[in-house]
Amino acid sequence: MNLKTVAVWYVSWTQKFVINTSKITPHSWRSSLFFTHTNKELVSTTPTIQGTMASHIVGYPRMGPKRELKFALESFWEGKSSAEDLRKVAADLKASIWKQMADAGIKYIPSNTFSWYDHMLDTSALLGAVPPRYGWSGGEIGFDTYFSMARGNASVPAMEMTKWFDTNYHFIVPELGPDMNFTYASHKAVDEYKEAKALGVDTVPVLVGPVTYLLLSKPAKGVDKSFCLLSLLPKVLAVYKEVVADLKAAGASWIQFDEPALVLDLESKELQAFTTAYSEFASALSGLNVLIETYFADVPAEAYKTLTSLSGVTAFGFDLVRGTKTLDLIKGGFPSGKHLFAGVVDGRNIWANDLSASLNTLKSLEGIVGKDNLVVSSSCSLLHTAVDLVNETKLDNEIKSWLAFAAQKVVEVNALAKALSGQTDEAFFSSNASALASRKSSPRVTNADVQKAAAALKGSDHRRATNVTARLDAQQKKLNLPILPTTTIGSFPQTVELRRVRREYKANKISEDEYVKAIKEEIRKVVELQEELDIDVLVHGEPERNDMVEYFGEQLSGFAFTVNGWVQSYGSRCVKPPIIYGDVSRPKPMTVFWSSAAQSMTKRPMKGMLTGPVTILNWSFVRNDQPRSETTYQIALAIKDEVEDLEKAGITVIQIDEAALREGLPLRKSEQADYLKWAVHSFRITNIGVQDTTQIHTHMCYSNFNDIIHSIIDMDADVITIENSRSDEKLLSVFREGVKYGAGIGPGVYDIHSPRIPPTEEIAERINKMLAVLEKDILWVNPDCGLKTRKYPEVKPALTNMVEATKVIRKQLGK
């Protein structure tokens, strides 16, 4: 049997142990989910595991194998289905996940990792931490209040949304103050535990830990920014104690508190908060086994000491994939009699685990903590990976053999647990080794010319020869833009008809000529709308693009793509990250045809729209066989070629989005400078070859940029548009504190992730706040982000109000 054949067999083997939901519809789940498979052989080969080492999954994707929850949520929001319909879809999804893990032999199965929108928002609901503007008057928090907090409503804006640590998942930021009246207002955690128990599955309820919750919160509007959020700990713990009492009464024997804040660089008073919290909590937790779970990075030495000394805690979970240095801390001392949940299966990527290497790690840990105290686990929640490889019918067999999605990772965790107890499945381990060898030796992975070109980049700083002030002068002479120029970020609404056209073209149901004609017509509509609204710098709306990363990956070498590899980004929004498996290059131009066509339809400047190399990296599943910086440099060279081709085609404004630059910032401060150096350098490489008169824009969204503002300046873009409105204009505080910014800048004036239409007066007020700290000559006016997820009845009035507000302020400045 050759390597490729064995590797394909490995994929088939792992699929024996997961429920095949590929042919189950939401309407058929209730009757068929647990007992129907498309292949009867899969039922007969599902193992019953007895006497093996314990296994654990930190959390699991919520959306469903084919985004069933997404469609149910959006149907409910649009008034097309009832709350009961939504709850039924959710119940079926949760049941399938619990049963899947139970059938695979997982001992510690999580519950309460499902969410209608976000687990931090769930925690705010649990605590009754509802900002007054939502008009909640007490009682169990229902969908109206919950979704208003997440999405806003006609009268009030949504709560701030930002990135969950260094992932592409977004959470809803709690707004707290000294007057917040915490009360037990959501019984979701207990209800889900009971729900699983009724199905015969005993689960481990999961809660965001009280200290992490407070550390990730912010002072509410009107509360002094210096307010100590940790001072609320006693009030928060009072509610947590009620939840724990309910869980104990329901029969829970374990409880998991996620405290990922422990991997951050915390001050001594913040570390002390953990000691205080769990000491205060100890009596309430008596009778329960308590797991404190950490993930995403190494736990610093002081935090490790604090964590492993906590009162009333039974077990500690560590990410041993991204936190390899934690191994040294464990080897240096682990509390006697405590359980170690060893996260050796990567919850952040889609590559098959190196089972042999993981088993060696586990054996070394077994000698330290004892056989009975070691639990095999995922490194973090599998929320951050795709759901099930069984649904990927178009990936070629070689690449498919190298991968493991969430369902396959469940199998890997249990296979390692079995092997650790002396029940190694030799065939499974052998096929895994063959798949790894296949990937390492495949000629598809390496391109010597690309590696040579990327290596040569390290000898230069790659800066444009002229400073940004001189470039802006040259650009203004060419573009002749008004004061406070208006623009949008790139995408316009993706209508049902537009998606149908792309889908039919991909399925060869319409000809290329028909497709091009339809896309050009959509571009023409978007151009005419922007001209009608009197927007100054236009975009073509990106109707030809499915996703801002996948679109480019499909045209670059070294990328592979899934059909159902969806990952939740926020709420119902899912992304389908491409897989970077090999060296990256650009065979031919990617966007020039469409940008040139759009520019021919107007005399106004038309932005060429590209995704930057760091964002393509951070929003992909990236190869793990070389440094991430090497892959980024390869992508940067490909984007550089595209930028120069756009300029040759007459495109004078080119936007290179780096929406995810902040997201990739390492969590530990000691590692951040190196990342920022190569990330910023990669962006500069993309536009080093353009003329002074070509205006380079970039865009960043939904993160905390204040701590990297100097790196943003060092990117040397001519104009940056950046999220601002949903975070209560947090960005502007940087400029109030004296940071000088000489390039063009467009802090977003309204939040596009909410259906709410901001009035003209509100936008005008925001522009005036910006003018208080920024020069009028560099200020741009734009939404927070692209408009792809919105509908035209929301977009048209919102942009109308944005342009009208800008004209009002221009008149004021003229006077």
MARLOFI-265772 format. One line per field, with one value per residue (C-alpha): residue number from 1; residue in three letters; x, y, z. Coordinates in steps of 0.2 Angstrom, whole numbers. Layout:
<sites>
num c(NUM,...)
residuo c(ALA,...)
east c(X,...)
north c(Y,...)
up c(Z,...)
</sites>
This chain:
<sites>
num c(1,2,3,4,5,6,7,8,9,10,11,12,13,14,15,16,17,18,19,20,21,22,23,24,25,26,27,28,29,30,31,32,33,34,35,36,37,38,39,40,41,42,43,44,45,46,47,48,49,50,51,52,53,54,55,56,57,58,59,60,61,62,63,64,65,66,67,68,69,70,71,72,73,74,75,76,77,78,79,80,81,82,83,84,85,86,87,88,89,90,91,92,93,94,95,96,97,98,99,100,101,102,103,104,105,106,107,108,109,110,111,112,113,114,115,116,117,118,119,120,121,122,123,124,125,126,127,128,129,130,131,132,133,134,135,136,137,138,139,140,141,142,143,144,145,146,147,148,149,150,151,152,153,154,155,156,157,158,159,160,161,162,163,164,165,166,167,168,169,170,171,172,173,174,175,176,177,178,179,180,181,182,183,184,185,186,187,188,189,190,191,192,193,194,195,196,197,198,199,200,201,202,203,204,205,206,207,208,209,210,211,212,213,214,215,216,217,218,219,220,221,222,223,224,225,226,227,228,229,230,231,232,233,234,235,236,237,238,239,240,241,242,243,244,245,246,247,248,249,250,251,252,253,254,255,256,257,258,259,260,261,262,263,264,265,266,267,268,269,270,271,272,273,274,275,276,277,278,279,280,281,282,283,284,285,286,287,288,289,290,291,292,293,294,295,296,297,298,299,300,301,302,303,304,305,306,307,308,309,310,311,312,313,314,315,316,317,318,319,320,321,322,323,324,325,326,327,328,329,330,331,332,333,334,335,336,337,338,339,340,341,342,343,344,345,346,347,348,349,350,351,352,353,354,355,356,357,358,359,360,361,362,363,364,365,366,367,368,369,370,371,372,373,374,375,376,377,378,379,380,381,382,383,384,385,386,387,388,389,390,391,392,393,394,395,396,397,398,399,400,401,402,403,404,405,406,407,408,409,410,411,412,413,414,415,416,417,418,419,420,421,422,423,424,425,426,427,428,429,430,431,432,433,434,435,436,437,438,439,440,441,442,443,444,445,446,447,448,449,450,451,452,453,454,455,456,457,458,459,460,461,462,463,464,465,466,467,468,469,470,471,472,473,474,475,476,477,478,479,480,481,482,483,484,485,486,487,488,489,490,491,492,493,494,495,496,497,498,499,500,501,502,503,504,505,506,507,508,509,510,511,512,513,514,515,516,517,518,519,520,521,522,523,524,525,526,527,528,529,530,531,532,533,534,535,536,537,538,539,540,541,542,543,544,545,546,547,548,549,550,551,552,553,554,555,556,557,558,559,560,561,562,563,564,565,566,567,568,569,570,571,572,573,574,575,576,577,578,579,580,581,582,583,584,585,586,587,588,589,590,591,592,593,594,595,596,597,598,599,600,601,602,603,604,605,606,607,608,609,610,611,612,613,614,615,616,617,618,619,620,621,622,623,624,625,626,627,628,629,630,631,632,633,634,635,636,637,638,639,640,641,642,643,644,645,646,647,648,649,650,651,652,653,654,655,656,657,658,659,660,661,662,663,664,665,666,667,668,669,670,671,672,673,674,675,676,677,678,679,680,681,682,683,684,685,686,687,688,689,690,691,692,693,694,695,696,697,698,699,700,701,702,703,704,705,706,707,708,709,710,711,712,713,714,715,716,717,718,719,720,721,722,723,724,725,726,727,728,729,730,731,732,733,734,735,736,737,738,739,740,741,742,743,744,745,746,747,748,749,750,751,752,753,754,755,756,757,758,759,760,761,762,763,764,765,766,767,768,769,770,771,772,773,774,775,776,777,778,779,780,781,782,783,784,785,786,787,788,789,790,791,792,793,794,795,796,797,798,799,800,801,802,803,804,805,806,807,808,809,810,811,812,813,814,815)
residuo c(MET,ASN,LEU,LYS,THR,VAL,ALA,VAL,TRP,TYR,VAL,SER,TRP,THR,GLN,LYS,PHE,VAL,ILE,ASN,THR,SER,LYS,ILE,THR,PRO,HIS,SER,TRP,ARG,SER,SER,LEU,PHE,PHE,THR,HIS,THR,ASN,LYS,GLU,LEU,VAL,SER,THR,THR,PRO,THR,ILE,GLN,GLY,THR,MET,ALA,SER,HIS,ILE,VAL,GLY,TYR,PRO,ARG,MET,GLY,PRO,LYS,ARG,GLU,LEU,LYS,PHE,ALA,LEU,GLU,SER,PHE,TRP,GLU,GLY,LYS,SER,SER,ALA,GLU,ASP,LEU,ARG,LYS,VAL,ALA,ALA,ASP,LEU,LYS,ALA,SER,ILE,TRP,LYS,GLN,MET,ALA,ASP,ALA,GLY,ILE,LYS,TYR,ILE,PRO,SER,ASN,THR,PHE,SER,TRP,TYR,ASP,HIS,MET,LEU,ASP,THR,SER,ALA,LEU,LEU,GLY,ALA,VAL,PRO,PRO,ARG,TYR,GLY,TRP,SER,GLY,GLY,GLU,ILE,GLY,PHE,ASP,THR,TYR,PHE,SER,MET,ALA,ARG,GLY,ASN,ALA,SER,VAL,PRO,ALA,MET,GLU,MET,THR,LYS,TRP,PHE,ASP,THR,ASN,TYR,HIS,PHE,ILE,VAL,PRO,GLU,LEU,GLY,PRO,ASP,MET,ASN,PHE,THR,TYR,ALA,SER,HIS,LYS,ALA,VAL,ASP,GLU,TYR,LYS,GLU,ALA,LYS,ALA,LEU,GLY,VAL,ASP,THR,VAL,PRO,VAL,LEU,VAL,GLY,PRO,VAL,THR,TYR,LEU,LEU,LEU,SER,LYS,PRO,ALA,LYS,GLY,VAL,ASP,LYS,SER,PHE,CYS,LEU,LEU,SER,LEU,LEU,PRO,LYS,VAL,LEU,ALA,VAL,TYR,LYS,GLU,VAL,VAL,ALA,ASP,LEU,LYS,ALA,ALA,GLY,ALA,SER,TRP,ILE,GLN,PHE,ASP,GLU,PRO,ALA,LEU,VAL,LEU,ASP,LEU,GLU,SER,LYS,GLU,LEU,GLN,ALA,PHE,THR,THR,ALA,TYR,SER,GLU,PHE,ALA,SER,ALA,LEU,SER,GLY,LEU,ASN,VAL,LEU,ILE,GLU,THR,TYR,PHE,ALA,ASP,VAL,PRO,ALA,GLU,ALA,TYR,LYS,THR,LEU,THR,SER,LEU,SER,GLY,VAL,THR,ALA,PHE,GLY,PHE,ASP,LEU,VAL,ARG,GLY,THR,LYS,THR,LEU,ASP,LEU,ILE,LYS,GLY,GLY,PHE,PRO,SER,GLY,LYS,HIS,LEU,PHE,ALA,GLY,VAL,VAL,ASP,GLY,ARG,ASN,ILE,TRP,ALA,ASN,ASP,LEU,SER,ALA,SER,LEU,ASN,THR,LEU,LYS,SER,LEU,GLU,GLY,ILE,VAL,GLY,LYS,ASP,ASN,LEU,VAL,VAL,SER,SER,SER,CYS,SER,LEU,LEU,HIS,THR,ALA,VAL,ASP,LEU,VAL,ASN,GLU,THR,LYS,LEU,ASP,ASN,GLU,ILE,LYS,SER,TRP,LEU,ALA,PHE,ALA,ALA,GLN,LYS,VAL,VAL,GLU,VAL,ASN,ALA,LEU,ALA,LYS,ALA,LEU,SER,GLY,GLN,THR,ASP,GLU,ALA,PHE,PHE,SER,SER,ASN,ALA,SER,ALA,LEU,ALA,SER,ARG,LYS,SER,SER,PRO,ARG,VAL,THR,ASN,ALA,ASP,VAL,GLN,LYS,ALA,ALA,ALA,ALA,LEU,LYS,GLY,SER,ASP,HIS,ARG,ARG,ALA,THR,ASN,VAL,THR,ALA,ARG,LEU,ASP,ALA,GLN,GLN,LYS,LYS,LEU,ASN,LEU,PRO,ILE,LEU,PRO,THR,THR,THR,ILE,GLY,SER,PHE,PRO,GLN,THR,VAL,GLU,LEU,ARG,ARG,VAL,ARG,ARG,GLU,TYR,LYS,ALA,ASN,LYS,ILE,SER,GLU,ASP,GLU,TYR,VAL,LYS,ALA,ILE,LYS,GLU,GLU,ILE,ARG,LYS,VAL,VAL,GLU,LEU,GLN,GLU,GLU,LEU,ASP,ILE,ASP,VAL,LEU,VAL,HIS,GLY,GLU,PRO,GLU,ARG,ASN,ASP,MET,VAL,GLU,TYR,PHE,GLY,GLU,GLN,LEU,SER,GLY,PHE,ALA,PHE,THR,VAL,ASN,GLY,TRP,VAL,GLN,SER,TYR,GLY,SER,ARG,CYS,VAL,LYS,PRO,PRO,ILE,ILE,TYR,GLY,ASP,VAL,SER,ARG,PRO,LYS,PRO,MET,THR,VAL,PHE,TRP,SER,SER,ALA,ALA,GLN,SER,MET,THR,LYS,ARG,PRO,MET,LYS,GLY,MET,LEU,THR,GLY,PRO,VAL,THR,ILE,LEU,ASN,TRP,SER,PHE,VAL,ARG,ASN,ASP,GLN,PRO,ARG,SER,GLU,THR,THR,TYR,GLN,ILE,ALA,LEU,ALA,ILE,LYS,ASP,GLU,VAL,GLU,ASP,LEU,GLU,LYS,ALA,GLY,ILE,THR,VAL,ILE,GLN,ILE,ASP,GLU,ALA,ALA,LEU,ARG,GLU,GLY,LEU,PRO,LEU,ARG,LYS,SER,GLU,GLN,ALA,ASP,TYR,LEU,LYS,TRP,ALA,VAL,HIS,SER,PHE,ARG,ILE,THR,ASN,ILE,GLY,VAL,GLN,ASP,THR,THR,GLN,ILE,HIS,THR,HIS,MET,CYS,TYR,SER,ASN,PHE,ASN,ASP,ILE,ILE,HIS,SER,ILE,ILE,ASP,MET,ASP,ALA,ASP,VAL,ILE,THR,ILE,GLU,ASN,SER,ARG,SER,ASP,GLU,LYS,LEU,LEU,SER,VAL,PHE,ARG,GLU,GLY,VAL,LYS,TYR,GLY,ALA,GLY,ILE,GLY,PRO,GLY,VAL,TYR,ASP,ILE,HIS,SER,PRO,ARG,ILE,PRO,PRO,THR,GLU,GLU,ILE,ALA,GLU,ARG,ILE,ASN,LYS,MET,LEU,ALA,VAL,LEU,GLU,LYS,ASP,ILE,LEU,TRP,VAL,ASN,PRO,ASP,CYS,GLY,LEU,LYS,THR,ARG,LYS,TYR,PRO,GLU,VAL,LYS,PRO,ALA,LEU,THR,ASN,MET,VAL,GLU,ALA,THR,LYS,VAL,ILE,ARG,LYS,GLN,LEU,GLY,LYS)
east c(0,8,8,-6,-17,-13,-16,-33,-38,-33,-47,-59,-55,-58,-74,-80,-82,-92,-110,-113,-125,-122,-139,-149,-160,-167,-184,-178,-166,-178,-183,-167,-152,-146,-149,-148,-132,-129,-118,-124,-106,-102,-114,-108,-89,-92,-83,-88,-73,-70,-55,-46,-37,-50,-52,-60,-65,-64,-79,-86,-92,-110,-116,-118,-110,-119,-122,-139,-139,-134,-149,-161,-155,-157,-174,-179,-172,-181,-197,-199,-199,-203,-193,-199,-192,-176,-175,-179,-164,-153,-159,-156,-138,-134,-140,-130,-114,-116,-121,-106,-94,-102,-101,-82,-78,-75,-77,-78,-91,-94,-111,-116,-103,-117,-123,-136,-123,-108,-102,-97,-114,-122,-112,-118,-136,-132,-127,-141,-127,-139,-135,-150,-152,-160,-175,-174,-184,-179,-184,-177,-168,-177,-172,-178,-166,-152,-152,-153,-138,-129,-136,-144,-162,-171,-168,-152,-135,-127,-114,-95,-88,-70,-58,-58,-39,-29,-43,-55,-70,-78,-86,-98,-89,-98,-102,-101,-100,-102,-121,-123,-136,-130,-144,-146,-156,-152,-153,-145,-131,-142,-155,-142,-135,-152,-156,-140,-144,-161,-153,-142,-126,-118,-109,-97,-105,-94,-94,-83,-73,-78,-60,-58,-76,-71,-54,-62,-76,-75,-82,-100,-103,-103,-92,-74,-62,-51,-65,-58,-69,-62,-70,-86,-80,-90,-106,-102,-97,-114,-123,-110,-113,-132,-128,-116,-130,-142,-129,-126,-144,-146,-133,-117,-101,-89,-89,-77,-72,-63,-50,-40,-35,-22,-11,-9,4,-6,-2,0,-17,-25,-17,-22,-40,-40,-34,-47,-61,-58,-55,-72,-79,-72,-86,-99,-89,-88,-94,-90,-74,-68,-58,-49,-46,-33,-28,-21,-3,9,4,17,27,19,1,5,10,-6,-17,-10,-12,-31,-42,-55,-49,-48,-40,-30,-31,-17,-14,1,1,3,9,24,34,20,27,43,33,23,39,46,31,13,2,1,-16,-23,-28,-19,-30,-17,-22,-11,-24,-24,-41,-35,-30,-35,-20,-20,-11,6,-1,17,24,8,9,27,22,8,19,32,17,11,27,25,6,2,-8,-24,-22,-19,-33,-31,-39,-40,-29,-44,-62,-64,-75,-60,-59,-71,-84,-82,-71,-84,-94,-79,-83,-72,-55,-43,-38,-20,-24,-39,-28,-17,-32,-43,-58,-67,-76,-59,-50,-63,-57,-39,-41,-49,-36,-22,-31,-33,-15,-9,-18,-10,-24,-15,-24,-9,-17,-24,-7,2,-10,-8,11,9,-2,11,25,14,13,31,37,23,30,15,21,38,42,61,58,46,56,71,62,54,71,78,66,75,89,78,66,55,49,42,55,44,36,17,15,23,13,-3,0,4,-12,-23,-17,-22,-38,-45,-55,-66,-62,-68,-69,-82,-80,-85,-74,-77,-91,-109,-124,-123,-141,-150,-149,-131,-126,-137,-127,-110,-117,-124,-108,-97,-109,-107,-126,-123,-109,-94,-102,-118,-108,-98,-113,-122,-108,-105,-123,-122,-106,-115,-129,-117,-108,-124,-130,-114,-114,-132,-127,-113,-99,-82,-71,-80,-79,-86,-95,-86,-100,-88,-81,-88,-75,-61,-48,-56,-57,-39,-34,-43,-32,-15,-5,-3,-21,-35,-53,-67,-86,-92,-77,-86,-80,-90,-84,-98,-116,-123,-108,-97,-81,-73,-55,-44,-30,-13,-3,11,22,12,13,2,0,-10,-19,-33,-43,-38,-52,-66,-58,-54,-72,-79,-67,-73,-91,-87,-76,-74,-59,-63,-53,-44,-49,-36,-34,-17,-4,-6,-25,-24,-13,-23,-39,-33,-29,-10,3,13,29,37,37,21,32,39,22,17,32,27,9,16,26,10,0,14,12,-6,-4,8,-4,-18,-8,-3,-22,-25,-32,-26,-33,-29,-35,-25,-35,-26,-42,-33,-16,-20,-28,-12,-3,4,-4,13,21,38,33,24,39,45,27,24,41,37,19,21,36,25,12,25,32,15,16,34,34,20,21,18,2,-5,-15,-13,-27,-28,-43,-43,-58,-65,-50,-40,-28,-22,-7,-1,-4,15,16,0,9,24,14,16,-1,-8,-25,-31,-50,-52,-67,-72,-90,-95,-81,-87,-74,-60,-48,-49,-42,-25,-25,-31,-16,-5,-1,3,-4,0,-8,-26,-37,-56,-62,-79,-94,-107,-108,-112,-114,-130,-146,-149,-149,-139,-147,-138,-136,-128,-115,-112,-108,-96,-87,-85,-78,-65,-61,-57,-42,-38,-34,-48,-36,-32,-50,-60,-78,-84,-93,-84,-83,-89,-107,-108,-119,-132,-147,-150,-165,-152,-137,-145,-152,-137,-125,-137,-136,-117,-115,-128,-119,-102,-110,-117,-99,-91,-103,-98,-80,-82,-90)
north c(0,17,32,41,25,23,42,41,26,36,49,34,27,43,45,28,37,52,54,58,73,76,70,76,91,102,94,76,78,74,57,51,60,47,31,35,34,35,20,6,0,16,11,-7,-1,13,7,5,12,4,5,19,35,49,61,79,92,110,115,112,122,129,133,115,105,115,131,126,138,152,150,147,163,174,167,171,189,192,186,171,158,157,157,139,135,142,132,116,118,122,107,95,103,101,83,78,85,77,60,61,64,50,38,42,38,55,55,74,81,100,108,126,129,132,150,159,173,173,165,182,189,173,177,195,187,175,189,201,213,222,241,252,258,241,244,227,227,210,192,179,187,184,184,203,209,197,200,219,219,209,218,234,239,253,265,260,254,237,234,234,219,215,200,185,185,182,173,178,175,191,193,206,217,218,236,237,250,252,253,237,226,209,196,178,181,167,148,142,133,123,120,113,102,95,94,83,72,69,61,50,61,67,83,95,113,126,144,159,161,176,184,183,190,205,208,207,220,239,253,258,274,288,277,284,275,272,262,245,232,219,228,220,202,200,204,193,179,180,175,162,154,153,145,132,128,124,114,103,101,95,82,89,82,92,110,119,138,145,157,161,178,168,167,186,197,201,213,206,213,204,188,191,192,174,169,179,173,155,156,165,152,137,133,134,123,110,93,97,93,109,111,128,129,140,141,151,153,148,152,164,157,168,164,146,147,156,144,128,135,140,133,120,116,98,100,112,113,119,122,112,116,135,134,123,132,127,109,115,123,107,97,109,105,100,99,82,73,86,81,88,91,90,100,91,91,108,117,131,123,109,98,80,78,70,56,48,65,69,51,54,71,62,48,61,70,53,51,68,68,50,39,41,60,63,68,69,85,97,113,124,124,117,132,139,125,118,105,89,83,70,84,89,80,91,91,79,64,68,85,78,64,78,86,84,95,96,79,70,79,71,54,59,64,48,38,46,42,23,22,30,16,3,0,8,5,1,3,20,26,19,27,44,42,39,54,65,57,60,79,81,73,80,90,101,109,117,129,133,150,156,152,161,177,177,174,189,201,201,212,228,238,242,259,271,284,300,304,303,322,324,309,316,333,324,313,328,337,322,317,334,328,339,342,327,315,301,283,265,251,240,227,231,219,202,199,182,185,189,173,163,170,165,148,144,149,138,124,127,131,148,153,164,177,177,178,192,202,199,204,220,225,223,234,247,247,250,263,273,272,279,293,296,297,309,298,304,289,274,255,242,232,216,206,193,189,176,181,193,180,165,175,178,161,153,162,159,143,134,135,123,126,117,116,116,122,136,144,156,174,182,179,171,177,162,162,148,150,143,131,136,120,125,139,154,163,172,164,179,195,193,209,220,215,220,235,242,238,248,263,264,267,283,298,298,288,269,260,244,232,219,209,211,197,197,196,182,173,176,172,155,139,140,127,123,116,133,150,160,175,165,162,180,186,174,181,199,196,190,205,217,210,213,231,235,228,238,254,250,248,266,263,277,272,255,248,234,228,222,219,206,213,216,199,190,200,187,187,189,206,199,191,206,216,202,199,218,219,206,210,228,224,213,226,239,226,226,244,248,249,262,280,294,299,282,283,267,264,251,245,238,232,227,226,237,247,259,249,246,264,267,251,256,273,263,254,270,269,285,283,271,267,260,254,267,269,252,254,271,280,272,275,294,293,289,306,315,309,317,304,313,305,313,302,301,293,288,282,273,285,271,252,241,225,232,234,251,266,280,298,312,321,307,305,323,323,309,319,334,323,317,335,339,328,326,339,342,340,321,316,304,299,281,267,255,241,233,232,214,208,222,224,238,245,248,253,267,277,275,281,295,301,299,310,322,324,326,341,349,349,355,370,373,372,384,397)
up c(0,-5,6,-3,-1,17,20,12,23,38,34,31,48,58,50,57,74,70,67,48,48,30,24,40,38,52,49,50,65,79,72,64,71,84,74,55,46,27,29,40,42,52,66,68,70,82,98,115,126,143,154,144,150,152,137,136,124,129,118,101,86,87,70,64,50,37,46,52,67,56,44,59,67,52,48,66,65,48,56,45,59,77,93,95,78,83,99,90,78,93,103,88,86,104,105,90,97,114,106,94,108,119,104,102,120,127,146,150,137,138,139,139,125,113,111,102,98,110,126,134,130,138,154,154,153,167,178,173,167,154,150,155,137,133,145,153,169,177,176,164,149,133,115,113,126,122,103,106,116,102,87,93,88,80,94,103,96,100,113,108,99,98,95,107,112,96,86,72,84,91,108,115,128,144,150,169,183,202,200,190,199,196,197,191,175,163,168,151,159,170,157,145,158,161,142,140,155,148,133,144,143,158,154,161,162,156,162,158,174,184,184,165,163,173,165,147,152,151,161,155,147,160,172,175,164,179,188,194,186,198,213,206,210,226,217,202,213,222,206,201,218,214,197,205,218,204,194,210,213,195,198,190,197,187,182,170,172,157,163,147,155,164,149,148,156,172,186,203,209,194,199,217,210,205,222,231,219,221,239,241,230,238,250,236,225,239,232,214,204,197,181,177,159,150,132,117,125,138,156,163,178,191,184,184,203,206,196,204,221,220,233,229,212,206,189,178,159,148,129,125,107,108,126,124,137,150,149,158,172,174,174,187,199,198,214,220,218,205,188,172,157,143,128,115,100,91,92,81,65,54,52,58,74,75,86,90,95,106,114,119,127,136,142,149,158,165,174,183,187,188,177,186,185,167,155,136,129,115,117,117,111,94,90,80,68,54,59,50,36,31,22,11,-5,-17,-8,-17,-7,-4,4,13,21,30,39,54,58,74,72,68,82,94,88,89,107,111,101,111,128,122,117,134,143,132,119,104,88,78,61,65,72,56,44,54,52,33,31,39,28,13,17,21,5,-7,-22,-21,-5,-10,-24,-24,-34,-22,-7,-14,-18,-1,7,-2,6,22,17,14,24,9,12,-1,-6,-2,15,17,17,0,-7,-1,-9,-26,-24,-20,-36,-46,-37,-32,-18,-7,12,22,7,9,4,9,14,-1,-1,-5,0,-7,-13,-16,-34,-34,-24,-36,-51,-43,-38,-55,-64,-52,-56,-75,-76,-85,-97,-93,-104,-95,-78,-83,-90,-73,-63,-73,-72,-53,-53,-63,-50,-36,-45,-50,-32,-25,-38,-34,-15,-20,-12,-17,-19,-26,-24,-36,-22,-24,-32,-39,-22,-10,4,5,9,-1,-17,-17,-11,-26,-38,-29,-29,-12,-7,-5,-2,7,4,22,32,40,56,67,67,77,79,63,53,47,37,27,29,15,18,15,12,1,-5,-12,-29,-41,-58,-66,-62,-50,-49,-63,-75,-63,-56,-74,-79,-64,-67,-85,-78,-68,-69,-50,-42,-41,-27,-32,-18,-11,4,13,16,35,34,21,33,49,41,34,41,39,36,52,44,42,52,49,44,29,22,24,14,0,0,1,-16,-24,-18,-24,-42,-41,-35,-49,-62,-55,-56,-74,-78,-72,-55,-44,-27,-21,-4,4,18,34,44,54,58,76,78,75,89,101,118,127,126,125,108,100,93,82,75,72,63,50,48,45,34,24,21,15,3,-6,-12,-12,-31,-34,-39,-27,-36,-32,-16,-5,8,21,33,50,60,77,88,101,91,104,109,92,85,81,71,61,58,52,39,29,21,13,21,34,38,55,66,78,81,90,102,109,99,109,95,96,114,106,97,112,121,109,96,79,64,47,35,30,42,42,59,56,59,60,64,50,60,67,56,65,53,62,60,52,68,76,62,62,81,78,64,76,89,76,71,89,88,70,56,44,29,34,40,29,32,30,39,51,39,22,19,13,27,27,15,3,13,27,17,6,21,31,17,13,31,31,16,22,39,30,19,35,43,27,28,46,42,27,38)
</sites>
